[in-house]
Amino acid sequence: MSTDQEEQLSSYENQVRYYTEIITRSPDYELVDIYADEGISGTNTKKRDDFNRMIEDCRAGKIDLIITKSISRFARNTLDCLNYVRELKELGVGIRFEKENIDTLDAKGEVLLTILSSLAQDESRSISENSTWGIRRRFEKGEHKMSTKRFLGYDCDENGKLIVNKTQAKIVVRLYEEYLSGKTVDYIARIFKKERVKSWDGKCNWQASTLDSMLRNEKYMGDAILQKSYTADFLSKKRVMNDGTIPKYYIEGEHEPIIDVNTWNAVQQELARRKKYCEDHFTNNYAVMPDKNPFSGKVVCGKCNNLYSRVSYTTRAGTKMKKWRCGSTNKNSGHRVCTCPYIMESALEKICVMTWNAIVESIGDYETLWNINIESGNELLAYKTRLMKMRAQEGSIKECKPDLLQEVVDHITVFENGDLRILYYDGTEFEVATH
């Protein structure tokens, strides 16, 4: 039983006395307990301590039958009522509703379940539609509350507005910078784990997929897209990504940004560039272990457009060597199907050192090109060019540096005659004959 009106409170003791006498006088019954939530509405079960205690006793096998005055006393929320009726029936526990003269374990109980099912579905649909309508009206007005759970870089103020978490924001900025410097999300995740960088939950278990999502999140530049997903089925509550089925709402300048708009746009362009690069060269991975294998994903076959892969071997003299061959060989069980030649890794290193030093030595000649790139309106080209200019100002190099290679070299093409062409991110090209 439950009571939610003042006039009902006065009959609370009478109700308890009534059911106690009925059960104790009947030889067919054994009283387990009287469960009564005084002054609590039956609309929701969350605050009904005695009701919840009764359900737990049923699950524990202490109860065979529940006697209650009416359906409304048991649960006025038909969804809850239906769920509990079904659960208790599976446990072999019947519910006797005195007012309706229905026992859930007999044939009438099946009718009850059918009625409740219909009521529950209609109620759920109505609640869902009303809730959805209200949410979308607020979205149209730009009104919403943003969740910061699983969202690195922001906290919420007392009004639900996003405010920058200065400590976490540094991690976000670093992620964007590392990505634009040429690193992959897999590699950055390994770096963060190694350095014990803490995520939103205080743990250091970084995943590449998490970092990829962060790179695509418009909230980091201060904007917000509302209704990215929606509830497709009001009964199952299953949420699906919004592919345009219902409206999305884009709010500009919704909160303080962590990433400036130019950097954010540059990252989106780099994401698209890498995707196309992988498609053009028939691979799923942009680069593998760039720290230990800096030319990974950087060497392209000039004939079939596959990426070259590295092969390590030891000569009879005991010297360890590394050479690169067209990746089509790997895709055909080691059988060579492309006539483009092998290239020694030392030759690749040599061309990088030679061409980079040529740029450094003639840095003044590149100022015009670099300025054009920076003012081009292409955020990615501008970012890459500024980075290249900064590295060139550091001076020439004596040996190939993996970090420099990732930052400035787009790719190296190996032609059938053995010649090489190196393309830098600013558009500069060098062709080198190896014979």
C-alpha positions in Angstrom: 0.0 0.0 0.0 1.1 3.6 -0.4 -0.5 6.9 0.7 0.1 10.3 -0.8 -2.7 12.6 0.5 -3.3 14.0 4.0 -6.7 12.4 4.2 -5.2 9.1 3.4 -2.6 9.3 6.2 -5.4 9.1 8.7 -6.4 5.7 7.4 -2.8 4.4 7.2 -3.1 2.5 10.6 -6.5 1.2 9.6 -5.1 -0.2 6.3 -2.2 -1.9 8.1 -4.6 -3.4 10.8 -7.1 -4.6 8.1 -4.5 -6.6 6.1 -2.9 -7.9 9.2 -6.2 -9.3 10.5 -7.1 -10.8 7.1 -3.9 -12.7 6.7 -3.5 -13.9 10.3 -7.1 -15.2 10.5 -6.8 -17.3 7.4 -5.3 -20.8 7.8 -4.2 -20.7 4.2 -1.9 -17.7 4.8 1.3 -17.2 6.7 2.2 -13.5 7.2 5.7 -12.6 6.1 5.4 -8.9 6.7 3.3 -5.8 6.1 5.0 -3.6 3.5 3.7 0.0 3.6 5.3 3.3 2.4 3.5 6.0 4.4 3.0 9.3 2.6 4.8 8.2 -0.6 3.2 8.2 -4.0 3.1 5.0 -6.0 4.0 6.8 -9.2 7.7 5.9 -8.8 9.4 3.1 -7.0 12.7 4.8 -6.3 11.7 6.3 -2.9 9.4 3.4 -1.9 11.7 1.7 0.6 9.2 -0.9 1.8 8.0 -1.7 -1.7 11.6 -2.3 -2.8 12.2 -4.4 0.3 9.2 -6.5 -0.6 10.5 -7.1 -4.1 13.8 -8.2 -2.7 12.0 -10.6 -0.3 10.2 -12.0 -3.3 13.5 -12.5 -5.1 14.9 -14.2 -2.0 12.0 -16.7 -2.1 10.3 -15.5 1.1 7.0 -14.6 -0.5 4.4 -16.6 -2.5 1.6 -14.1 -2.7 1.2 -10.4 -2.4 -2.2 -9.0 -1.4 -2.8 -5.3 -2.3 -5.9 -3.1 -2.4 -5.6 -2.0 -6.0 -3.4 -1.7 -9.0 -2.9 2.0 -8.2 -1.8 1.1 -4.7 0.8 -1.3 -6.1 2.2 1.0 -8.8 0.6 4.0 -10.5 3.3 4.0 -13.1 2.1 1.3 -15.5 5.5 0.6 -16.8 6.8 -0.3 -13.4 3.7 -2.3 -12.7 4.0 -4.4 -15.8 7.7 -5.0 -15.2 7.2 -6.2 -11.6 4.1 -8.3 -12.5 6.1 -10.1 -15.1 9.2 -10.6 -13.0 7.2 -11.8 -10.0 5.2 -14.2 -12.1 8.4 -15.8 -13.4 9.4 -16.2 -9.7 6.1 -17.9 -9.0 4.9 -15.0 -6.9 1.2 -13.9 -7.5 -0.3 -10.5 -6.9 -3.9 -10.3 -5.8 -5.6 -6.9 -6.6 -8.7 -6.8 -4.3 -10.5 -3.9 -6.0 -10.1 -5.3 -9.5 -10.5 -8.9 -8.3 -7.5 -10.1 -10.3 -4.8 -12.6 -9.5 -1.8 -12.5 -11.8 -1.3 -16.2 -11.6 -4.7 -17.1 -13.0 -6.2 -16.6 -16.5 -7.4 -13.1 -15.6 -3.8 -12.2 -14.9 -3.0 -12.8 -18.6 -5.7 -10.3 -19.4 -4.2 -7.9 -16.9 -0.8 -8.2 -18.5 -2.3 -7.5 -21.9 -4.1 -4.4 -20.7 -1.0 -3.2 -18.8 1.2 -3.8 -21.9 -1.1 -1.6 -24.0 -1.2 1.1 -21.3 2.5 0.9 -20.8 3.3 1.3 -24.5 0.9 4.2 -24.8 2.3 5.9 -21.7 5.9 5.3 -22.8 5.2 6.7 -26.3 3.4 9.8 -24.8 6.2 10.5 -22.3 8.9 10.0 -25.0 7.1 12.3 -27.5 6.5 15.0 -24.9 10.1 14.8 -23.7 11.5 14.8 -27.2 9.3 17.7 -28.2 10.5 19.7 -25.2 14.2 18.9 -25.8 14.0 19.9 -29.5 12.3 23.2 -28.7 15.1 24.0 -26.3 17.7 23.0 -28.9 16.0 25.4 -31.4 16.5 28.2 -28.9 20.1 27.1 -28.2 19.2 26.0 -24.7 20.8 22.9 -23.4 22.9 21.3 -20.7 26.3 19.8 -21.6 27.6 16.7 -19.9 31.3 16.7 -19.0 31.4 13.0 -18.2 34.1 11.3 -20.3 34.9 14.7 -21.7 38.5 15.8 -21.1 39.3 19.5 -20.9 36.1 20.9 -19.4 34.1 21.1 -16.2 30.6 22.5 -15.7 29.7 25.6 -13.7 26.6 25.9 -11.5 24.5 26.8 -14.6 25.6 23.8 -16.6 27.9 25.9 -18.8 31.2 24.4 -19.9 34.3 26.0 -18.4 37.9 25.1 -19.3 39.8 22.8 -17.0 43.3 24.4 -17.3 45.2 21.2 -16.4 43.3 18.9 -18.7 43.3 21.5 -21.5 47.1 21.2 -21.8 46.6 17.6 -22.8 44.1 18.5 -25.4 46.4 21.1 -26.9 49.3 18.7 -26.9 47.2 16.0 -28.7 46.3 18.4 -31.5 49.9 19.6 -31.9 51.3 16.1 -31.8 48.9 15.0 -34.5 49.7 17.9 -36.8 53.4 17.2 -36.3 52.8 13.9 -38.1 52.2 11.4 -35.3 49.4 8.9 -35.4 46.8 8.5 -32.7 48.2 5.0 -32.0 51.6 6.5 -31.4 50.3 9.4 -29.3 48.3 6.9 -27.2 51.6 5.0 -26.5 53.4 8.2 -25.6 50.6 9.2 -23.2 50.6 5.8 -21.5 54.4 5.8 -21.2 54.4 9.3 -19.7 51.5 8.3 -17.4 49.3 11.2 -18.7 46.0 11.1 -16.9 42.7 11.0 -18.7 39.3 12.4 -17.6 38.9 9.5 -15.1 42.4 9.8 -13.6 43.6 6.7 -15.4 46.4 6.4 -18.0 44.7 3.8 -20.2 44.6 5.7 -23.4 43.0 4.3 -26.6 43.6 5.5 -30.1 39.8 5.6 -30.8 39.4 8.0 -27.8 42.1 10.3 -29.2 40.5 10.1 -32.7 37.2 11.2 -31.3 38.8 14.1 -29.4 40.4 15.3 -32.7 36.9 15.4 -34.3 35.1 17.0 -31.4 33.9 20.5 -32.3 33.4 21.4 -28.6 37.2 21.9 -28.3 36.9 25.0 -30.6 34.0 26.4 -28.6 31.1 25.2 -30.8 28.5 22.5 -30.1 26.4 20.2 -32.3 23.2 19.2 -30.6 21.3 16.0 -31.3 24.2 14.0 -32.8 22.3 10.9 -31.7 18.7 10.2 -30.8 16.4 7.5 -29.4 15.1 5.5 -32.3 12.8 3.2 -30.3 10.9 4.6 -27.3 10.5 1.1 -25.8 14.0 -0.2 -26.1 15.5 3.3 -25.6 18.1 2.3 -28.2 20.1 5.3 -29.4 21.5 5.7 -32.9 23.7 8.2 -34.6 21.8 10.9 -36.4 22.5 10.6 -40.1 20.1 13.4 -41.0 16.9 11.6 -40.0 16.1 14.4 -37.6 17.5 18.0 -37.4 20.9 18.7 -35.9 21.6 22.1 -34.2 25.0 23.8 -34.5 25.8 26.5 -32.0 28.8 28.6 -32.6 30.8 30.2 -29.8 28.8 28.2 -27.2 31.7 28.2 -24.7 35.4 29.1 -24.3 37.5 27.2 -26.8 40.6 25.2 -26.0 41.7 24.9 -29.7 41.7 27.9 -32.0 39.5 27.5 -35.1 42.5 27.5 -37.5 44.2 24.6 -35.7 40.9 22.7 -35.4 40.3 23.1 -39.2 43.9 22.0 -39.9 43.3 18.8 -37.9 40.1 18.1 -39.8 41.9 18.6 -43.1 44.8 16.3 -41.9 42.3 13.6 -40.9 40.8 13.8 -44.4 44.2 13.9 -46.0 45.4 10.8 -44.2 42.3 8.9 -45.0 42.7 9.6 -48.7 46.4 8.8 -48.5 45.6 5.4 -47.2 42.9 4.8 -49.8 45.3 5.9 -52.6 48.0 3.6 -51.4 45.8 0.5 -50.5 46.5 0.4 -46.8 44.5 0.6 -43.6 47.4 2.1 -41.5 48.9 5.5 -42.1 52.1 4.6 -40.3 53.4 1.9 -38.1 55.9 2.5 -35.2 57.2 5.8 -36.6 59.7 6.1 -33.8 61.4 2.8 -34.7 60.5 2.8 -38.4 60.4 6.5 -39.5 59.9 5.7 -43.2 56.8 3.7 -42.5 54.0 4.9 -44.7 56.4 7.4 -46.4 57.8 5.4 -49.3 55.5 4.9 -52.3 55.9 2.7 -55.4 56.0 4.9 -58.5 54.5 2.1 -60.6 51.6 0.4 -58.7 51.2 3.1 -56.0 51.5 0.6 -53.1 53.5 1.6 -50.0 57.0 0.2 -49.6 57.7 -2.0 -46.6 60.9 -2.6 -44.8 62.9 -5.9 -44.8 65.7 -6.5 -42.3 68.4 -9.0 -42.9 72.0 -9.9 -41.9 74.8 -10.3 -44.4 77.2 -13.2 -44.3 79.7 -10.8 -42.7 77.2 -10.3 -39.8 76.2 -6.8 -40.9 72.6 -5.9 -40.2 70.9 -4.3 -43.2 67.6 -2.7 -43.9 66.0 -2.3 -47.4 62.6 -1.4 -48.7 60.5 -3.2 -51.3 57.1 -2.6 -52.9 54.3 -3.7 -50.6 52.6 -5.7 -53.4 55.2 -8.4 -52.7 53.8 -8.8 -49.1 50.3 -9.0 -50.5 51.2 -11.9 -52.8 52.8 -14.3 -50.3 56.3 -13.0 -50.9 56.1 -13.4 -54.7 57.4 -10.3 -56.5 54.7 -8.9 -58.8 56.1 -5.3 -59.2 59.2 -4.4 -61.1 60.1 -1.3 -59.1 63.4 -1.9 -57.4 64.5 -2.4 -53.8 65.9 0.7 -52.1 68.3 0.6 -49.2 67.2 2.5 -46.0 70.6 4.3 -46.0 69.8 5.7 -49.5 66.5 7.1 -48.1 68.2 8.6 -45.2 70.8 10.2 -47.5 68.2 11.8 -49.7 66.4 13.3 -46.7 69.6 14.8 -45.3 70.8 16.1 -48.7 67.5 17.7 -49.7 66.7 19.1 -46.3 70.1 20.8 -46.1 69.5 22.2 -49.5 66.4 23.9 -48.2 68.2 25.2 -45.1 71.1 26.6 -47.1 68.7 28.4 -49.5 66.2 29.4 -46.8 65.9 32.9 -48.2 64.7 31.6 -51.6 61.8 29.8 -49.9 60.4 32.8 -48.0 58.1 33.8 -50.9 56.7 30.3 -51.2 56.2 30.0 -47.5 54.5 33.3 -47.1 52.1 32.4 -50.0 51.3 29.1 -48.3 50.7 30.8 -44.9 48.3 33.3 -46.4 46.6 30.8 -48.7 43.6 30.2 -46.5 44.4 26.5 -46.3 44.8 26.0 -42.6 46.7 22.7 -43.0 49.1 24.0 -45.6 49.7 27.1 -43.5 50.3 25.0 -40.3 52.7 22.6 -42.0 54.5 25.5 -43.7 55.0 27.4 -40.4 56.3 24.2 -38.8 58.7 23.6 -41.7 59.9 27.2 -41.6 60.6 26.9 -37.9 62.5 23.7 -38.3 64.6 25.1 -41.2 65.6 28.0 -39.0 67.2 25.5 -36.6 69.9 24.8 -39.2 71.3 21.8 -41.2 71.5 18.2 -40.1 74.2 15.5 -40.3 71.9 12.5 -40.0 68.2 11.8 -40.7 66.0 12.7 -37.7 62.8 10.7 -37.3 60.8 13.6 -35.7 61.9 15.9 -38.5 61.0 13.4 -41.1 57.5 13.0 -39.7 57.0 16.8 -39.5 58.2 17.9 -42.9 58.2 15.0 -45.4 55.0 14.0 -47.2 56.4 11.0 -49.0 59.2 9.6 -51.2 58.4 8.0 -54.5 60.6 5.2 -55.9 60.5 4.9 -59.7 61.1 1.8 -61.9 64.5 3.1 -63.0 65.6 3.5 -59.4 65.2 7.3 -59.2 63.6 8.9 -56.2 61.4 11.9 -55.7 60.9 13.5 -52.3 57.9 15.7 -51.6 57.8 18.1 -48.6 54.6 19.3 -47.0 55.1 22.9 -48.3 55.0 21.5 -51.9 58.7 21.5 -52.5 59.9 18.6 -54.6 63.4 17.1 -55.3 64.2 14.4 -57.8 67.3 12.4 -57.2 69.0 10.0 -59.6 70.5 7.0 -57.8 72.5 5.7 -60.7 
